[in-house]
Amino acid sequence: MLLAAGVLAPVSAQQPQAGVCTVALGRGATSPGGAAGTMTVRNVGEPCRISNFTVPESRVATSRLEVVKAPAQGQLDVVQPNLIAYTPRPGFAGRDEFAYGGSGPGRDGRILPFSVRVSVRVLGPDEALR
C-alpha cells in the first residue's frame, strides 16, 4: 500500500449511474493505512465507476492508478488515470472487495501516493439501491 498525507474523494455527481451504484469513500486515502470505502452495486452488467482526486476541492485529478487487490467476484479496470470501474461477474449477488492505489499532484505540487480499500455489496438486478 502507498502512504503519505493528503486527501482523496470520489465525485459521483458526474457519473450517470444513479440506478447502478452508490459509492462512499472517505478522505484520507493518503494517510497511513489509506482509506476504506463501501460500494453498493446493482448487478445489471454495467460498471460502477469511482473518480479520484488528490486535491478534491480543486478537482486536481490523480495521474496514476493501479489495482492492488483484484475483486474475487468481478473485474476492476483502470479506465483513465483518475477513474476505476468495478463490474461484478454476471449473476453474482453478495460481498466482494478490492483495493487500488495510485498517485497524483497534491498540495504545493507534491506527488501524493494513496491507497483505497473498497468493500462491495452486489445486489440482484431487480433490487433497489439503498
N, C-alpha and C positions, 0 to 999 in steps of 0.2 A: 504494500500500500504506500501511496505517496503522502507525505506530510508537509505542512507549512502553516502559515497563519493568514487567513482571509475568509472569503465567503463564496458560496455558490447557491443559486436558486433557479428553479425551473420557471418558464413562462408558458403557462398553459393557455392563456387567453388568445395567443396567436394560433393555437392548434385547433383545426376544425374537427375535433373528435369527441364532442360532448357526449355522444352516445356510446363511445368505445371505451374510454378510460378516464380515471381520475388519478392524479399524481400528487403526493405530498412529500416534498423534500425540504429539509430544514437548511438553514445556513450553517456554516461551519465545516464544509467539506474539506477545507484546507487546514483545519485544526488537527491536533494529534488524534488519530483514530478515524479521521474522516467523518462523513455524515451518514446518517441512516435515513431511509425513507420508506414509504409504502406506496403501492400502486394497486389499484383495482382495475381489472381489465374484463370487459365483456367479450367473450371469445366468438367473434364474428369474422375471423380471418384477416383482420386489419391490424397493423402495428399500432402500439401505443408509444408516443414519442416524448422525449424529455429534452428540452433545450437547456444548455448550460452556459452560465456567465461567471467569469471570475470577479467582475465588479457589476453586480446586478443593477444597482441604481443608475449606473451609466450605460447599461446594456453592452458592456465590454465582453465579447464572446470568448470562449475558450479557443485555443488554437490547436489542441490535440486531444483526442480521446482514444482510449483502448479498453478492450474487455479484459477484466482481471479474473472474473469467475463467470463462466457461461451458465445460463439457466439450464436446469435439468429437463424442464418441460416445455421448452420453446427455443426461440432464436433471438439473439441480441446482435444488432448491427450498428456500426458507426456509419451514419448517413452523411454527415458533414462533420467538420472539425469541432462543432459545438452541439451536435444533435445525435442522440442514440434512439434506436427503435426496438422495442420488445414485441415479439409476436408469439403467442402461445401455440403449441402444436395443435392441429385440428382435433376437435372433440375433447380436449383436456379441460377439466374444471378442478380446481384445488389450489394448493400452495406451491409457489416456486420462489426462487431467489436468484439474484445475480449481483455482480459488483463490477464497477468500471472506474477508471481513473483517467487522469489527464493533466493538462497544464494550460496556462494562458497568461497573457499580460495582466498584471494586477496593479495594486496600489503603487504609485510612484514609478510605474514602468517595470516593476519587478515581475519575474516569471513566478507564478504561484502554482505549485503542483497540488493536486487534490485527489480524494477517493470518495466514492459513494457506494453504499451497500443498500440494495432495494429488496424489500420483502414484497412479494406479489400474491394477490388473491385473484384467481381467474374464475369468472362466473360463466355459466352456460349462456348461449346466445339469446335466450328469452328472459334472462334475469335482469332486473333493473339495477343500475349503478346506485349505490347509496353511500 
